[in-house]
Amino acid sequence: MKRAIVFTGGGTAGHVTVNLALMPRFLRDGWDVHYIGSERGIERELVAGVPQATYHGIATGKLRRYMDWNNAKDPFRVVKGVWQSYRLMTAIRPSVVFSKGGFVSVPVVAGAWLNRIPSIIHESDFTPGLANKLTIPMATKVCTTFPDTAEHLPPNKAVHIGAVVREELFRGEAVRGLAMCDFVRTKPVLLVMGGSLGSQRINRAIREELDALTETFQIVHLCGKGNADPSASTRAYRQFEYVTDELPDLLAAADVVVSRAGSNSIFEFLALKKPMLLIPLPLSQSRGDQIANAESFRARGIAEVLPEETLTGETFLRAVRELYVNRARYVEAMEREPKREPLQQLYELICETARSR
């Protein structure tokens, strides 16, 4: 009988990418791979790229920190999701559950706990998010990206793994990335990413200074769904709402990167030795996790940070120029970072947990 594993995580691409890195390994080893996500979340679309995995959609609520009328209805959705997860666990009978976080993971980990199925959580950020805080008491182990995150966790559960980076990112080719954008080799490439949902503030700052930026750079702008501006396109400025399979080639072609400070993305830039300017989500839009992530990278000399509160077209232009001028310094700092094999370590921990059930 094939061993089964359930993956969960969603809400944003960052809560899915580690799962996408792990799933092919379990499929190659003959596991029956299942994914439990929300009924209409971004995770359903992303997991569709792994057709051998079986996707199950469940009801879920969003864990909000602000007043919204949906807050009154979402607890009932979560309860429904727990019941659906419980029944799925009973039917699938997985050896282990792996959770990447996000609000959809709460009912899934709860369903596993009710079935006495061990679960492993992966926390990407410097401090645990709300969904992971709720599920940590039910989890067997909690894997961390930042070593300091262990201070916020039960000592018997914390395991420092490091950042899991998708293997396909290392297979990108700059030639393909340049050809995709019709760029030349003789002018540096600036890649700007606002997260899977895009960023209106970053988009506006780029377009305000587009003429000045394109004097120095060819720009690849991942602007988010519905945020492209056809009137702004030029030979040196290419917009994409979102990319998946093309991202490794675009990263290979990039000389410097501007991004939000989601943990998965910034560790990918680190692994690829890409000098980065980070614009973390402000406290008005988040719990401050990206601010902590960015500050950790800035303190280690491997990134520059521009707070959104000071973001204008002018400050953006100045920061990008400084990043490019000092790019060699950031690459040297990234070269000094400790080398790890987190994907293999995480894979072995999951297998060991499944065997010990």
Salt bridges, closest charged atoms under 4 A:
ASP32 OD2 - HIS34 NE2 3.11
ASP74 OD2 - ARG64 NH1 2.37
ASP74 OD1 - ARG77 NH1 2.11
ASP125 OD2 - ARG287 NH2 3.46
GLU167 OE2 - ARG25 NH2 2.90
GLU173 OE2 - ARG176 NH1 3.47
ASP182 OD2 - ARG235 NE 3.51
ASP249 OD2 - ARG176 NE 2.96
GLU268 OE2 - ARG166 NH2 3.11
ASP289 OD1 - ARG287 NE 3.90
GLU295 OE2 - ARG298 NH2 2.58
GLU308 OE2 - ARG201 NH1 3.71
GLU308 OE1 - ARG260 NH1 2.67
GLU314 OE2 - ARG318 NH1 3.86
GLU337 OE1 - ARG300 NH2 2.57
